Amino acid sequence: MAPSPEQGDPGPRPNPSAGTAAGPASGFRHVDDETIHRGFIVSTVKASFIDPDGNRFDRDVIRHPGAVAIVPMTHTDSVLLVHQFRFEVPAGTRDVDGEPPETTAHRELAEELGREAGRLDLLTHCLNTPGFCDEVTTVFLATDLHPVPTNRQGLEEGFMSIEEMSVSRFDELVDDGTIVDAVTILGVALARRRRRDFDRVE
């Protein structure tokens, strides 16, 4: 589903409808949005669709500008996570109109973690909650890390801590239910695979 026109252009992003029931290949078509509530970041709409038989139906949908998530890995393949309400990789909303996701990722990495990445590699685009929200998160692997000043925004980030952990420790915390953030678990798994690919090439 494409963002509602009132939201503005969040910059280049994949089309989430391509992987959902509203995708053109499925025969379902999204035809209209009626805004129910407009918040600071997200909006709730009554989205209208046409099914393959021509029947019109409505669903409640949350419109979201999208987000980035960054998996910072050190030269020893440890992962840097932030901890506030939970352990997760640095992440942020794509709330600057027209800003490329790579730019957002670099900014969020500096703001939250106090690191600059000499190399930023795209890992994937993922649908966080495709049943009712069109948010797409673009996930990057950040390597060749260098310290920079942090610039944390908001109350939550003011109480954020940073933890470096080995991938074996990460696995333990996933297994025991301490780490439950889905984007973090997916991102770290893909980052580990990508680093193995790097090693084979080198």
C-alpha positions in Angstrom: 0.0 0.0 0.0 1.4 3.4 -0.9 1.4 6.2 1.7 -1.5 8.5 1.8 -0.8 11.6 -0.4 -1.3 13.9 2.6 1.8 12.4 4.3 4.3 13.9 1.8 7.1 12.0 0.1 9.3 10.1 2.6 11.9 9.5 -0.1 12.7 6.4 -2.1 11.3 3.3 -0.5 10.1 -0.2 -1.7 6.4 -0.7 -2.4 5.1 -2.8 0.6 2.0 -3.8 -1.4 4.2 -5.9 -3.6 4.5 -8.5 -0.8 1.0 -8.3 0.7 -2.6 -9.1 -0.3 -2.9 -5.7 -1.9 -0.1 -6.4 -4.4 -1.0 -6.1 -8.1 0.0 -9.7 -8.7 -2.7 -10.9 -6.3 -5.5 -9.1 -8.1 -6.4 -6.9 -5.1 -6.3 -3.1 -5.7 -6.0 -0.3 -3.2 -8.3 2.5 -4.3 -8.8 5.1 -1.5 -7.9 6.3 2.0 -10.1 8.2 4.4 -8.1 9.7 7.2 -9.5 8.9 10.6 -6.7 10.3 12.8 -3.5 12.2 12.0 -0.8 12.0 14.6 2.7 13.5 14.7 4.3 10.6 13.0 1.5 8.1 12.0 -2.0 8.4 10.6 -4.9 6.0 10.9 -7.0 5.6 7.7 -9.9 3.6 6.5 -8.3 2.1 3.4 -10.6 0.8 0.6 -9.7 -2.1 -1.7 -11.2 -4.0 -4.6 -10.9 -7.8 -4.5 -10.3 -9.9 -7.6 -14.1 -10.4 -8.1 -14.7 -6.6 -8.0 -16.0 -6.3 -4.5 -15.1 -3.3 -2.5 -14.0 -3.7 1.2 -12.5 -1.5 3.9 -9.7 -2.1 6.4 -8.2 0.0 9.2 -4.6 0.8 8.3 -1.8 2.7 10.0 0.2 4.9 7.6 3.9 5.3 8.6 6.7 7.1 6.8 9.1 4.2 7.3 12.2 3.6 9.4 15.8 2.6 9.2 17.6 0.2 11.5 21.4 -0.2 11.7 23.4 -3.2 12.8 26.8 -1.9 14.0 29.4 -4.6 14.0 33.0 -4.2 15.3 36.1 -5.7 13.7 35.8 -8.6 16.2 32.2 -9.2 15.0 30.6 -8.0 18.2 27.3 -6.2 18.0 26.6 -2.8 19.5 23.1 -2.5 20.9 21.2 0.2 22.6 19.1 -0.5 25.7 16.2 1.6 26.9 12.9 -0.3 27.2 14.6 -3.3 25.5 17.8 -4.3 23.7 17.7 -3.3 20.0 19.9 -2.0 17.2 20.0 1.7 16.6 16.9 2.8 14.6 14.9 5.8 13.7 11.9 7.0 11.8 12.3 8.4 8.3 10.6 11.7 9.2 12.6 14.0 7.0 10.8 14.4 3.7 13.0 13.2 0.7 15.9 12.2 2.8 17.7 9.0 1.5 17.6 6.1 4.0 21.4 6.0 4.0 21.5 9.6 5.3 18.9 8.8 8.0 21.0 5.7 9.0 24.2 7.6 9.4 22.4 10.3 11.4 20.7 7.8 13.7 23.9 5.9 14.3 25.7 9.1 15.4 22.8 10.4 17.5 22.1 7.2 19.4 25.4 5.3 19.4 28.1 8.0 18.9 29.6 6.1 16.0 30.3 6.9 12.3 30.4 4.1 9.8 33.1 4.0 7.2 31.0 1.4 5.4 27.2 1.0 5.2 25.7 -2.0 3.4 22.0 -2.6 2.7 20.8 -5.8 4.2 17.1 -5.8 3.5 13.7 -4.0 3.5 11.2 -5.6 5.9 7.5 -5.1 6.7 7.2 -4.7 10.5 3.4 -5.4 10.9 1.9 -6.0 7.4 -1.5 -7.0 8.8 -2.4 -3.4 9.6 0.5 -1.0 9.0 2.5 0.0 5.9 5.7 0.7 7.7 8.8 -0.5 5.8 12.1 -0.7 7.7 15.3 -0.5 5.7 18.1 -2.4 7.5 21.8 -1.7 7.1 25.0 -3.2 8.3 27.5 -0.6 9.6 31.2 -1.5 9.8 34.5 0.4 10.1 33.1 2.3 13.1 34.6 5.5 14.5 33.6 7.5 17.6 31.7 10.8 17.1 29.7 13.0 19.5 26.2 11.7 20.3 23.2 13.9 19.9 20.4 12.1 21.5 16.8 13.3 21.0 13.9 13.0 23.3 13.4 11.6 26.8 13.8 8.0 25.9 17.2 8.5 24.3 18.4 10.5 27.2 18.3 7.3 29.3 19.7 5.0 26.7 22.7 2.9 27.4 25.0 1.1 24.9 26.2 -2.5 25.2 28.7 -4.4 23.1 28.1 -8.1 23.0 29.5 -11.1 21.2 27.2 -12.9 18.8 27.2 -15.9 21.1 25.9 -13.7 24.0 23.3 -12.2 21.6 22.1 -15.7 20.8 21.7 -16.5 24.5 19.6 -13.4 25.1 17.4 -14.3 22.1 17.0 -17.8 23.3 16.0 -16.8 26.9 13.6 -14.1 25.7 15.6 -11.0 26.8 16.0 -9.8 23.2 12.6 -9.8 21.5 12.8 -7.0 18.9 12.1 -8.6 15.6 14.0 -6.2 13.4 17.1 -6.6 15.7 17.0 -10.4 15.5 16.5 -10.3 11.7 19.2 -7.6 11.2 21.8 -9.4 13.3 21.2 -12.7 11.5 21.6 -11.1 8.1 24.6 -9.1 9.3 26.4 -12.3 10.4 25.7 -13.9 7.0 26.9 -10.8 5.2 30.1 -10.8 7.3 30.7 -14.4 6.4 30.4 -13.4 2.7 32.9 -10.6 3.3 35.4 -13.1 4.8 35.1 -15.5 1.9 35.8 -12.7 -0.6 38.7 -11.4 1.4 
